[in-house]
Amino acid sequence: RTFDRRVDFLDHDSPRAETRNKLDAFFEQRPKDRPFFLWVNFNDPHHPWDRNALSPAHDPAKIPVPRYLPDLPGVRGDLARYYDEIGRMDEEFQWVLDALDRRGLAENTLVLFMGDNGLAFPSGKGSLHDPGLHVPLLVRWPGVVKPGTVTRELISGEDIPVTLLAAAGGVAPKECTGRSFLPLLRGESYQGRDYIFGERSTHSAPALDMSLELSW
């Protein structure tokens, strides 16, 4: 509710078809002599899943079914459409990377891709089981993060803002409880977490097709 007065550029609900135009609008307005922060939200792969989201589509008969789900035709069909929307989202994420590359910004930008919940199946989204809490986290930072590096360290969502602030040379407010994992990205000594805290609380935010929350 407060984004409008906290950022310099905000798009509330543009559909996927407008993503590239909104990216262009943001970079056209960005002061060229100042750093920027860009946050892009994707509607895919939110439920309900579209048919024909990807071509060729995943074959329900050939996809792996997680062992905590029943191996039934309906489950396979849902999973196939879910994977199709992930594939479609991959293309949209590539548009973001392309926007950086076209402007010569790719080599000097930290790019972070993450999910905010697990897949919308039983024991997934909205639950405290591993499929609900274990989400993607990918980082690209040329010259800093070694490509292909994989870690099993526990990272919490609250660690993201303090890490980005540290990477930009800033200091997180004392109220922030997250732990910066910047040393981990740099390949330096890092004291990881022994555990993370998860909570199942209310979920009443309005649905958005896609939004950009951006500032510079």
Rosetta blueprint (number, residue, H / E / L):
1 R L
2 T L
3 F H
4 D H
5 R H
6 R H
7 V L
8 D L
9 F E
10 L E
11 D E
12 H L
13 D L
14 S L
15 P L
16 R H
17 A H
18 E H
19 T H
20 R H
21 N H
22 K H
23 L H
24 D H
25 A H
26 F H
27 F H
28 E H
29 Q H
30 R L
31 P L
32 K L
33 D L
34 R L
35 P L
36 F L
37 F E
38 L E
39 W E
40 V E
41 N L
42 F L
43 N L
44 D L
45 P L
46 H L
47 H L
48 P L
49 W L
50 D L
51 R L
52 N L
53 A L
54 L L
55 S L
56 P L
57 A L
58 H L
59 D L
60 P L
61 A L
62 K L
63 I L
64 P L
65 V L
66 P L
67 R L
68 Y L
69 L L
70 P L
71 D L
72 L L
73 P H
74 G H
75 V H
76 R H
77 G H
78 D H
79 L H
80 A H
81 R H
82 Y H
83 Y H
84 D H
85 E H
86 I H
87 G H
88 R H
89 M H
90 D H
91 E H
92 E H
93 F H
94 Q H
95 W H
96 V H
97 L H
98 D H
99 A H
100 L H
101 D H
102 R H
103 R L
104 G L
105 L L
106 A H
107 E H
108 N H
109 T L
110 L L
111 V E
112 L E
113 F E
114 M E
115 G L
116 D L
117 N L
118 G L
119 L L
120 A L
121 F L
122 P L
123 S L
124 G L
125 K L
126 G L
127 S L
128 L L
129 H L
130 D H
131 P H
132 G H
133 L H
134 H L
135 V L
136 P L
137 L E
138 L E
139 V E
140 R E
141 W L
142 P L
143 G L
144 V L
145 V L
146 K L
147 P L
148 G L
149 T L
150 V L
151 T L
152 R L
153 E L
154 L L
155 I L
156 S L
157 G L
158 E L
159 D H
160 I H
161 P H
162 V H
163 T H
164 L H
165 L H
166 A H
167 A H
168 A L
169 G L
170 G L
171 V L
172 A L
173 P L
174 K L
175 E L
176 C L
177 T L
178 G L
179 R L
180 S L
181 F L
182 L H
183 P H
184 L H
185 L H
186 R L
187 G L
188 E L
189 S L
190 Y L
191 Q L
192 G L
193 R L
194 D L
195 Y L
196 I L
197 F L
198 G L
199 E L
200 R L
201 S L
202 T L
203 H L
204 S L
205 A L
206 P L
207 A L
208 L L
209 D L
210 M L
211 S L
212 L E
213 E E
214 L E
215 S E
216 W L
